[in-house]
Amino acid sequence: MDPVEWLGVAAGILTTIAFVPQVLRTHRTRSARDFSAPMLLLFNAGIALWLAYGLLIGSHGLILANGVTLLLSAYILAMKLRFG
């Protein structure tokens, strides 16, 4: 990987890890009340598009970071829809 790709991987790791405390708290409390449903829908759609872009250009960093972030944010969305 070239230095630019490493920069992208580092950014992806940090932004993905930032979601982990929210997922853990949402799971523990069984509440996603503080999240806006429209924001979660838009965010998930945006992450899905970033993932698609990463797949199209073959960027392993984009694929990994956005794949994991999409799973984490989709979990919060599912909790929002289930528990409110």
N, CA, C and O of each residue as an XYZ file, in Angstrom:
336
protein
N       0.840     -1.186      0.000
C       0.000      0.000      0.000
C       0.882      1.246      0.000
O       1.915      1.304      0.668
N       0.452      2.217     -0.753
C       1.193      3.469     -0.787
C       0.812      4.347      0.417
O      -0.169      4.062      1.105
N       1.587      5.415      0.672
C       1.323      6.266      1.844
C      -0.071      6.893      1.853
O      -0.664      7.088      2.914
N      -0.581      7.200      0.683
C      -1.919      7.799      0.619
C      -2.969      6.786      1.077
O      -3.899      7.137      1.804
N      -2.820      5.545      0.657
C      -3.752      4.493      1.088
C      -3.659      4.275      2.597
O      -4.676      4.068      3.259
N      -2.442      4.319      3.143
C      -2.271      4.180      4.590
C      -2.970      5.306      5.342
O      -3.552      5.082      6.403
N      -2.914      6.506      4.797
C      -3.612      7.639      5.403
C      -5.115      7.364      5.445
O      -5.770      7.616      6.456
N      -5.647      6.855      4.358
C      -7.059      6.499      4.313
C      -7.414      5.396      5.291
O      -8.470      5.437      5.923
N      -6.543      4.414      5.418
C      -6.779      3.320      6.367
C      -6.788      3.859      7.795
O      -7.647      3.485      8.594
N      -5.843      4.730      8.118
C      -5.798      5.316      9.466
C      -7.075      6.113      9.755
O      -7.648      6.001     10.839
N      -7.507      6.904      8.798
C      -8.745      7.680      8.974
C      -9.938      6.748      9.149
O     -10.800      6.989      9.995
N      -9.988      5.700      8.362
C     -11.082      4.734      8.463
C     -11.106      4.032      9.807
O     -12.172      3.825     10.386
N      -9.943      3.667     10.303
C      -9.874      2.997     11.607
C     -10.400      3.924     12.708
O     -11.187      3.502     13.555
N      -9.969      5.169     12.693
C     -10.393      6.112     13.726
C     -11.887      6.391     13.673
O     -12.551      6.387     14.709
N     -12.427      6.633     12.484
C     -13.855      6.933     12.386
C     -14.717      5.709     12.682
O     -15.832      5.844     13.186
N     -14.215      4.531     12.376
C     -14.956      3.313     12.684
C     -14.945      3.045     14.181
O     -15.981      2.724     14.763
N     -13.781      3.174     14.807
C     -13.671      2.958     16.251
C     -14.543      3.954     17.020
O     -15.049      3.633     18.095
N     -14.717      5.143     16.479
C     -15.529      6.157     17.149
C     -16.972      5.685     17.335
O     -17.650      6.153     18.249
N     -17.448      4.786     16.505
C     -18.815      4.282     16.605
C     -18.974      3.207     17.675
O     -20.084      2.985     18.159
N     -17.907      2.548     18.047
C     -17.991      1.411     18.977
C     -18.616      1.793     20.321
O     -19.497      1.070     20.786
N     -18.208      2.893     20.973
C     -18.861      3.234     22.248
C     -20.367      3.469     22.113
O     -21.130      3.127     23.017
N     -20.795      4.045     20.997
C     -22.227      4.263     20.788
C     -22.979      2.950     20.635
O     -24.076      2.784     21.168
N     -22.379      2.023     19.902
C     -23.001      0.715     19.717
C     -23.090     -0.012     21.060
O     -24.127     -0.589     21.388
N     -22.011      0.015     21.830
C     -22.015     -0.648     23.132
C     -23.055     -0.044     24.072
O     -23.769     -0.771     24.763
N     -23.138      1.276     24.097
C     -24.116      1.939     24.965
C     -25.534      1.628     24.516
O     -26.403      1.352     25.343
N     -25.774      1.670     23.214
C     -27.103      1.366     22.686
C     -27.486     -0.078     23.012
O     -28.627     -0.358     23.379
N     -26.536     -0.975     22.877
C     -26.799     -2.382     23.182
C     -27.071     -2.574     24.673
O     -27.997     -3.290     25.055
N     -26.272     -1.941     25.496
C     -26.402     -2.094     26.946
C     -27.711     -1.516     27.469
O     -28.378     -2.139     28.295
N     -28.083     -0.329     26.992
C     -29.288      0.340     27.494
C     -30.553     -0.065     26.747
O     -31.663      0.224     27.195
N     -30.386     -0.732     25.613
C     -31.523     -1.101     24.760
C     -32.343      0.132     24.372
O     -33.569      0.082     24.272
N     -31.630      1.235     24.159
C     -32.288      2.482     23.803
C     -31.469      3.220     22.752
O     -30.253      3.372     22.876
N     -32.157      3.669     21.731
C     -31.544      4.528     20.712
C     -32.329      5.830     20.627
O     -32.359      6.497     19.593
N     -32.963      6.170     21.740
C     -33.837      7.338     21.804
C     -33.133      8.627     21.412
O     -33.750      9.513     20.820
N     -31.864      8.742     21.730
C     -31.131      9.985     21.459
C     -30.706     10.140     20.006
O     -30.183     11.188     19.626
N     -30.922      9.120     19.193
C     -30.561      9.186     17.786
C     -31.769      9.589     16.947
O     -32.892      9.158     17.210
N     -31.533     10.402     15.957
C     -32.570     10.795     15.013
C     -32.667      9.728     13.921
O     -31.666      9.380     13.294
N     -33.875      9.213     13.701
C     -34.070      8.196     12.659
C     -33.660      8.713     11.269
O     -32.976      7.997     10.538
N     -34.064      9.949     10.884
C     -33.624     10.426      9.571
C     -32.098     10.511      9.453
O     -31.541     10.189      8.404
N     -31.421     10.941     10.522
C     -29.958     11.010     10.483
C     -29.368      9.623     10.290
O     -28.454      9.445      9.485
N     -29.881      8.636     11.024
C     -29.370      7.277     10.895
C     -29.606      6.724      9.490
O     -28.733      6.061      8.929
N     -30.778      6.991      8.922
C     -31.067      6.523      7.561
C     -30.121      7.163      6.547
O     -29.571      6.477      5.686
N     -29.936      8.464      6.651
C     -29.041      9.169      5.732
C     -27.593      8.724      5.914
O     -26.868      8.537      4.937
N     -27.175      8.556      7.166
C     -25.810      8.136      7.436
C     -25.550      6.741      6.870
O     -24.522      6.507      6.234
N     -26.484      5.816      7.102
C     -26.331      4.467      6.563
C     -26.283      4.479      5.039
O     -25.488      3.757      4.437
N     -27.123      5.291      4.417
C     -27.106      5.389      2.955
C     -25.767      5.943      2.473
O     -25.202      5.443      1.500
N     -25.262      6.967      3.147
C     -23.968      7.543      2.772
C     -22.831      6.551      2.926
O     -21.967      6.452      2.055
N     -22.826      5.815      4.028
C     -21.779      4.815      4.244
C     -21.883      3.704      3.205
O     -20.865      3.208      2.721
N     -23.104      3.312      2.861
C     -23.285      2.280      1.828
C     -22.724      2.765      0.484
O     -22.123      1.990     -0.259
N     -22.925      4.044      0.183
C     -22.379      4.591     -1.065
C     -20.854      4.644     -1.027
O     -20.203      4.358     -2.031
N     -20.271      5.010      0.130
C     -18.814      4.992      0.263
C     -18.279      3.573      0.091
O     -17.232      3.367     -0.524
N     -18.998      2.604      0.633
C     -18.598      1.206      0.481
C     -18.649      0.808     -0.996
O     -17.725      0.169     -1.500
N     -19.720      1.181     -1.681
C     -19.834      0.876     -3.107
C     -18.700      1.533     -3.896
O     -18.119      0.916     -4.789
N     -18.391      2.781     -3.565
C     -17.290      3.484     -4.219
C     -15.975      2.749     -3.989
O     -15.194      2.558     -4.921
N     -15.730      2.337     -2.745
C     -14.518      1.592     -2.431
C     -14.421      0.299     -3.222
O     -13.347     -0.069     -3.696
N     -15.549     -0.389     -3.361
C     -15.572     -1.624     -4.152
C     -15.266     -1.340     -5.623
O     -14.520     -2.082     -6.263
N     -15.839     -0.275     -6.146
C     -15.641      0.060     -7.558
C     -14.199      0.445     -7.882
O     -13.692      0.125     -8.957
N     -13.543      1.133     -6.950
C     -12.159      1.540     -7.231
C     -11.142      0.559     -6.647
O      -9.938      0.709     -6.852
N     -11.633     -0.442     -5.921
C     -10.744     -1.459     -5.370
C      -9.884     -0.989     -4.212
O      -8.748     -1.437     -4.053
N     -10.423     -0.084     -3.402
C      -9.668      0.441     -2.266
C      -9.968     -0.388     -1.019
O     -11.056     -0.312     -0.449
N      -8.985     -1.173     -0.615
C      -9.182     -2.036      0.548
C      -9.494     -1.235      1.812
O     -10.296     -1.665      2.642
N      -8.870     -0.090      1.954
C      -9.117      0.762      3.116
C     -10.557      1.236      3.179
O     -11.196      1.154      4.227
N     -11.072      1.733      2.056
C     -12.465      2.185      2.011
C     -13.427      1.031      2.230
O     -14.427      1.179      2.932
N     -13.137     -0.095      1.648
C     -14.018     -1.256      1.772
C     -14.098     -1.712      3.221
O     -15.191     -1.910      3.752
N     -12.956     -1.878      3.858
C     -12.932     -2.371      5.233
C     -13.573     -1.372      6.199
O     -14.445     -1.736      6.988
N     -13.141     -0.129      6.133
C     -13.650      0.878      7.070
C     -15.152      1.074      6.916
O     -15.884      1.099      7.905
N     -15.606      1.213      5.684
C     -17.026      1.476      5.482
C     -17.878      0.231      5.669
O     -19.043      0.335      6.053
N     -17.325     -0.931      5.408
C     -18.056     -2.167      5.680
C     -18.321     -2.333      7.160
O     -19.439     -2.652      7.564
N     -17.288     -2.117      7.979
C     -17.450     -2.252      9.427
C     -18.342     -1.134      9.969
O     -19.219     -1.388     10.795
N     -18.126      0.097      9.512
C     -18.949      1.218      9.966
C     -20.409      0.998      9.596
O     -21.301      1.311     10.385
N     -20.660      0.470      8.417
C     -22.039      0.203      8.003
C     -22.685     -0.827      8.930
O     -23.849     -0.674      9.300
N     -21.957     -1.856      9.304
C     -22.498     -2.843     10.244
C     -22.833     -2.196     11.593
O     -23.893     -2.450     12.165
N     -21.927     -1.366     12.089
C     -22.146     -0.714     13.376
C     -23.324      0.261     13.324
O     -24.176      0.258     14.213
N     -23.371      1.079     12.299
C     -24.453      2.062     12.222
C     -25.784      1.395     11.883
O     -26.835      1.871     12.312
N     -25.759      0.309     11.126
C     -26.991     -0.429     10.843
C     -27.534     -1.062     12.122
O     -28.748     -1.157     12.300
N     -26.647     -1.492     13.005
C     -27.080     -2.043     14.286
C     -27.803     -0.971     15.102
O     -28.857     -1.232     15.682
N     -27.236      0.234     15.144
C     -27.889      1.321     15.881
C     -29.237      1.647     15.242
O     -30.216      1.872     15.955
N     -29.303      1.676     13.920
C     -30.566      1.919     13.235
C     -31.587      0.845     13.581
O     -32.747      1.154     13.854
N     -31.166     -0.401     13.572
C     -32.075     -1.499     13.920
C     -32.580     -1.340     15.358
O     -33.759     -1.561     15.634
N     -31.690     -0.960     16.261
C     -32.108     -0.732     17.653
C     -33.083      0.438     17.740
O     -34.027      0.400     18.530
N     -32.865      1.466     16.942
C     -33.777      2.609     16.917
C     -35.147      2.167     16.444
O     -36.158      2.546     17.035
N     -35.195      1.382     15.401
C     -36.476      0.924     14.872
C     -37.171     -0.037     15.836
O     -38.398     -0.057     15.929
N     -36.383     -0.823     16.542
C     -36.951     -1.814     17.459
C     -37.385     -1.200     18.790
O     -38.488     -1.472     19.263
N     -36.531     -0.377     19.397
C     -36.805      0.136     20.729
C     -37.180      1.615     20.779
O     -37.680      2.098     21.795
N     -36.940      2.329     19.686
C     -37.267      3.748     19.666
C     -36.278      4.639     20.348
O     -36.466      5.855     20.385
